[in-house]
Every structure is written in structure tokens, then in C-alpha cells.
Amino acid sequence: MDSLDREILAILRRDSRTPYTEIADHVGTSEGTVRNRVERLVEEGVIERFTVATRTGNVKAMIEVGVAVDVDTTEVSERMAEWSEVDFVWQVSGEEDIVVVADTTDTGALNDLITKAREMNEVVSTKTRLILAEKLG
């Protein structure tokens, strides 16, 4: 990955629907070059998915999850990532092992999601932080 790839990725991070022609104008190359580079980045797994960030008035939160020491966090993370309210699941270092970023319709739905996590045999603790505001980087 070179500096042109990084420039293209920076634009797509802010808005994954940015037209390739607009990206090409911004980075000083052709639309075809941008298209080919994005396709290659997808094929190589650098770009995992294109997603939508919403401002729906929903309750967004990070649920920090601790698991037992003998637990495969990858397997637990993959199961949690399948839940419809989940935007991201991160395996992290520190006091907790997994962070779930969730977007729920209300606090009741968030509480249901926390309960669902706590009911997993591998989970030994949860700590939830509400996301009060988001800014694009």
C-alpha cells in the first residue's frame, strides 16, 4: 500500500459513497486508477466492507466485555458480530477483552443486548459506556 492508496482510503473513511471521479480529482489521478485501486484493496482485504453511519436518534454504546482466561475471544467476537444491533466488535488489550459498539433503538434494547452478552457462558463481566456524540476523524 502506497501514499495514493492511503489518500483514497482517507476519503472513503469519511464517506464511502464518494464518487470515484471526485476522489480522482482530489488525489490527482484518473477515475480508472481509483477504481482499480479500490478493487485491489477490497480483494486484498484492506477494505473489509463499506458501511453507513447514521444519526437516527438511536442509543449508541460501547459494551466492554470481559471473558474467562481460557476463552477464545475470536470465536466469541464472531458470534457477537452477528447480532443485528452491533456495528463493530473489537478484540482489545487492557482490563476488558472485547468491545462491542452497538446502535440500538432505545435504552431497553440496549439493556436487552447487554443481557444477551451476560448470558453467554464465556462472559464474566460487562461495562457499558453510552456514546454521547460522534465526530468524523
C-alpha positions in Angstrom: 0.0 0.0 0.0 1.4 3.4 -1.0 0.6 7.0 -0.3 -2.0 7.1 -3.1 -3.9 4.1 -1.5 -3.8 5.9 1.8 -5.2 9.1 0.3 -8.0 7.1 -1.3 -8.7 5.3 2.0 -8.8 8.6 3.9 -11.5 9.9 1.6 -13.5 6.7 1.7 -13.4 6.6 5.5 -15.2 9.9 5.6 -17.8 9.0 3.0 -17.7 5.5 1.4 -20.1 6.8 -1.3 -17.7 9.4 -2.6 -17.7 9.0 -6.4 -14.5 7.7 -7.9 -14.4 10.8 -10.2 -14.4 13.1 -7.2 -11.7 11.0 -5.5 -9.6 11.1 -8.6 -9.9 14.9 -8.9 -8.9 15.2 -5.2 -5.8 12.9 -5.4 -4.7 13.9 -8.9 -5.2 10.7 -10.9 -7.8 9.1 -13.2 -11.1 7.6 -12.2 -9.9 4.2 -13.6 -6.9 4.3 -11.4 -9.1 4.9 -8.3 -11.5 2.2 -9.3 -8.7 -0.3 -9.8 -7.0 0.6 -6.5 -10.3 0.3 -4.6 -11.0 -3.1 -6.2 -7.5 -4.3 -5.3 -7.8 -3.0 -1.7 -11.1 -5.0 -1.4 -9.6 -8.1 -2.9 -6.6 -7.9 -0.5 -8.9 -7.4 2.5 -7.6 -4.0 3.3 -11.1 -2.7 2.8 -13.3 -5.1 4.7 -16.7 -3.5 4.0 -18.4 -0.3 3.0 -20.8 0.8 5.7 -23.3 3.5 6.7 -23.0 5.8 9.7 -26.4 7.0 10.9 -27.8 9.8 13.1 -31.2 8.3 13.8 -31.6 9.3 17.4 -30.8 5.8 18.5 -28.9 4.9 21.6 -25.3 4.1 20.7 -22.9 2.4 23.2 -19.7 0.6 23.8 -20.1 -2.6 25.8 -16.8 -3.6 27.2 -16.8 -7.4 27.8 -14.5 -9.5 30.0 -14.2 -13.2 29.3 -12.6 -16.1 31.2 -8.9 -16.5 30.6 -9.3 -19.8 28.8 -11.8 -18.4 26.2 -11.1 -18.0 22.5 -12.0 -14.3 22.1 -12.1 -14.6 18.3 -15.0 -17.1 18.5 -16.9 -15.0 21.0 -16.3 -11.9 18.9 -17.6 -13.6 15.7 -20.8 -14.6 17.5 -21.4 -11.1 18.8 -20.7 -9.5 15.4 -23.7 -11.4 14.0 -26.2 -9.5 16.4 -28.2 -7.1 14.3 -27.6 -4.1 16.7 -23.8 -4.4 16.5 -21.8 -2.1 14.3 -18.3 -3.3 15.3 -16.7 -5.9 17.6 -13.1 -5.2 18.6 -10.7 -7.5 20.4 -8.7 -5.2 22.7 -5.9 -5.2 25.2 -6.4 -3.9 28.7 -8.9 -4.7 31.5 -11.5 -6.0 29.1 -11.1 -8.4 26.2 -13.8 -7.3 23.7 -15.6 -4.1 22.9 -18.9 -4.2 21.2 -20.1 -1.0 19.5 -23.9 -1.1 19.3 -26.6 1.0 17.8 -30.0 0.3 19.5 -33.4 1.9 19.1 -33.6 2.8 22.8 -32.3 2.0 26.3 -34.5 -1.0 26.6 -33.0 -2.6 23.5 -29.5 -1.7 24.8 -30.3 -3.4 28.1 -31.5 -6.5 26.2 -28.2 -6.6 24.3 -26.2 -6.3 27.5 -28.2 -9.1 29.0 -27.6 -11.2 25.9 -23.9 -10.7 26.3 -24.0 -11.5 30.0 -25.9 -14.7 29.3 -23.0 -16.1 27.3 -21.1 -18.7 29.3 -17.7 -17.2 28.4 -18.6 -13.7 29.6 -17.5 -12.8 33.1 -18.2 -9.1 33.1 -19.6 -6.2 31.2 -19.1 -2.4 31.4 -21.2 -0.1 29.2 -20.4 3.4 28.1 -23.1 5.5 26.2 -21.8 7.3 23.2 -22.9 10.9 23.6 -21.5 12.4 20.4 -19.6 11.4 17.3 -17.2 13.3 15.1 -15.6 12.1 11.9 -11.8 11.8 12.0 
